Amino acid sequence: MANVSATVSPRPKRFWRREEGQSLAEFGLVAPIMLMIAIGVLLLGYFVYSQIIVVSAANQGARAGSAISADLEANPGQMIQVAQSTAESTLSQGLNINQGQVSSVVSGDQFQTTVSYEFRFPVGIPGTNIPTSYVIEHTSSYHIWGRDDE
């Protein structure tokens, strides 16, 4: 048998020169798209994180308000104050509290806490109609146990 590698001649150098910049050109075309996808995934993750913090703050506020309402000596003002401070504390652990609002209300045998947070997108496109912020809002309601309706 004849040696096959000896019969096949390697490519001349002139063909190699034509392919030198191909990978760089492909990277130049793909890199901006991959960068936009990566930034989009990070922004989506931060938005979902903010949503989780808002829901948790509303739940913790309503839970604290309904727990203190079991004390027969507590008045609605104290309940609301405890619920709002608990929700604000939870909200401030992960987000900018200055962009959030907390409200609580006692309604019959339900204690409700609403948390609103203005999520501001860190990357904006000027001159477009794309919004630069979005309001995340969640209302949580807990049943008040241990009190008789009067």
N, C-alpha and C positions, 0 to 999 in steps of 0.2 A: 504494500500500500504506500502510496505517496503521502508525504506530509502535507496536510491541507493548509496549515498555517503558513507554510512556505509559498504556496501558490496564490494565496490571497494577499494582495498588496495593501498596506495601510493607506488610509486616506491622505491625499496630499495636504500640506499645510494650508493651502489657500482656502479649503473648505472649513477648516477649524476657525479661521479668522471671522468668517461670516456668522458663527454661532456664539462668539465670545460674549456679546452683549444681550443675548436672548434672555437669560435668566434675570438680568438686571431690569430689562424692559418689562418682563412679566411681573416681577416684584413691584415695579413702579405702578403697574396697572392694578394689582391686587391689594397693595398695602393701604391705600386710602379707604377702600371698601371694608377691609378687615378692621381698620381703626374705627370707622363709624359704627360697625357692628359691636365692637368691644365697648365703646362709649355708651351705646344704646343699652347694652346689657347691664352696665354699671348703673346707669340712670334708672332703669327699671328696678334693679335690686334696691336702690336707695328709696324709690317710691314705695315699694312693697314693705320695706323696713319701716317707713314713716306710717303707713297704714296700720301695721301691727302695733306700733307704739300708741297711736290714737285709740285703737280699739281697746288695748290694755288699759290706757288711762281712764277711758269711760267706764270700763268694767270695775276697775279698782275704786274709782270714785263712788259709783253706785253701791258697791259692796260695803264700803266704809260708811256711807250714809245710812244704809239700811241696818247695818250692825249697830250703830249708835242709836238708831231709832228704837231699838228694843229697850233702851233705858227709859223708863216712864217719866223721869224727871227732865229728859232732854227736850228742848223746844225745837221747832222746825228751823229756826235760824242757826242753832248750833249744828244740827244735822247737815244743813246746806254748807255751812262753813267747813266742816270736817270733810265732807265729800269733795268740795272744790279744792281744798288744799291737798288732799290725797291725789286727786286727778292731776293737778298742776305739778306735783312732785314727780309723779310717774311720767308725765309728758316732758318734763325738763331733764330727765335722765338720758334721753336720746335725741331730743329735738330742741330747737330754739323756742323757748316759752313765749317770747315776744310775738311770735306768729300764731299763737294758739289762743283759743277762748274756751272757757269752761263755764257751764251753767248747770244748775241742779234745781229740781223741783220735787216737792212732795205732793202726790196726787192720790188721795184716798189711801189705799193700802199698798201703793207702788211708790218707789223712790227712783227717779230718773236722773241720769247725768248725761249731758251732751257735751262732747268735745269736738271743736272745730279747729282745724290746722290748715294754714295756707302754705301749701307745698310750692316752693319756688324752684323752678328748673334752673340749675346752675349754668346751663348752656342755652342761650337764646339766639334766634336768627332775626336780626333787625330787618325791618321792612317787609315782614311777612305777617300773616294772620294767625300764625301758630301761637297759642297762649303761652305766656311765660310763668304762669302759676295756676294751681288747681287747689280747690278747697276740699280737704278730706274731712268728713264729718261722720261721727258715730254716736248713737244714742243707746245707752244701756239702761235697762230697767230691772230692779230687784224688788221682790215682794218683802213687805215689812211684816215680820213675824213678832208675835208677842204683844201687840197693841190691839186693843178693841176699838173699833170705829165708834166714835161718839156722835 
